[in-house]
Amino acid sequence: MEDIFEKELQKSTVFQDRNVLSAHYVPDNLLYREKEIQKIMEGLAPALSKKRTHNLFIYGKTGVGKTAATRYVINKLVQVKSKYNVNVDSMYINCRIVNTKYQVLLKCAEYTNPTESFIGYPFSHLFSKVADYLKKYSMNFIIVLDEIDKVKELDDLIYTLTRANDEMGNAHIQIVGISNNVNFKKELDPRTKSTLCEEEMIFPTYNADQLRNILEWRVKRGYKEGVVSEGAISLASALAAQESGDARYALKLMLKAGEITDSAGDTKVTESQVQKARKGVEEEIVYEMIETLPEHEKIALYSIAQLTATGKSYNKLNGSPSEVIFSGEVFEKYENVCSKMGKDARSARWCREYINNIEMLGLITTTLSGKGVRGNTTLIKLAFPADKIIGVIEKNLGVNK
């Protein structure tokens, strides 16, 4: 065992600091997000001077820098707070992991009262402890909920946090919600929506030139000097630009390409390694994207994949390619799958919303048919192999085949 460990430490590598190539790394210079950072700062700045702030919701496709920009701003806020001893605090919660209203409030209670144990206490007790702490110190408290739409009983959580501001005197809670789904608030109860008092912003996707510059910045710090070819960077950025401007995809390509280079005992990362990395990274990205989908969007995507795989669709009647699906037949299949799973199907309007959200992630492409093809309808095509999507969702949802 000692030999294996020693060999690992003695291995040559093309990396200088592989953490820099991680999507979770927050650089000290976020290229092409200056305007977005400025807007987030403007939204949070009033908290420093005891003013009540609006809740902020940040949207955009996967890999466009939403989380990195928000964490960058929070880091800056903490620096200012320490310098001027201001009664402002903040915490970041990944709602893909902490995904119930109880878990979110438990995290807040543990953060504000670190010497106490709250295991087993009811939701109301957790909330009282958080509120008492904030009132005691007249604290403005910023809660960043990343992938906020993943929280179960989100209605109750948001309503509780926002209504608390009416009863806490000079203390205040501000929610910063981050989501890929621009429509998630439509499913909130009207009572909850009325308490939000929010501002919204949307992050645009990166183009190929921007992705290239981002990669060059990361490569310079993550790899040893001169080991990555210009062609490798160009190819990774071009492939990522095709994937809806996803910087995370580009970074994964470059990281995987370096791992392949190390495994082969090579000393140069070239286009060849990027091409080899592509398959594995695409599968990983698809899996992660599907994991982030709410349940009914997964069912809608599963329906599209099933129709694509079986070829059982109306489009064969008019000579359209067999992999192109009509939105109407997706809804019929969606209702059928919901029935088999014992779920209540949503309306056709909601199914269209699910299709729009799935397209935002790049899992499908859609086009309007135009007149003459079963009326005006939406044509849908999977962007990835149907069997892979079916396998991931069946495992994730426990769908009976």
Secondary structure, 3 states (H helix, E strand, C coil): CHHHHHHHHHCCCCECCHHHHCCCCCCCCCCCCHHHHHHHHHHHHHHHHCCCCCEEEEECCCCCCHHHHHHHHHHHHHHHHHHHCCCEEEEEEECCCCCEHHHHHHHHHHHHCCCCCCCCCCHHHHHHHHHHHHHHCCCEEEEEEECHHHCECHHHHHHHHHHHHHCCCCCEEEEEEEECCCCHHHHCCHHHHHHHCEEEEECCCCCHHHHHHHHHHHHHHHECCCCECHHHHHHHHHHHHHCCCCHHHHHHHHHHHHHHHHHHCCCCECHHHHHHHHHHHHHHHHHHHHHHCCHHHHHHHHHHHHHHHHCCCHHHHHCCCCCEEEHHHHHHHHHHHHHHHCCCCCCHHHHHHHHHHHHHCCCEEEEECCCCCCCCCEEEEECCCHHHHHHHHHHHHCCCC
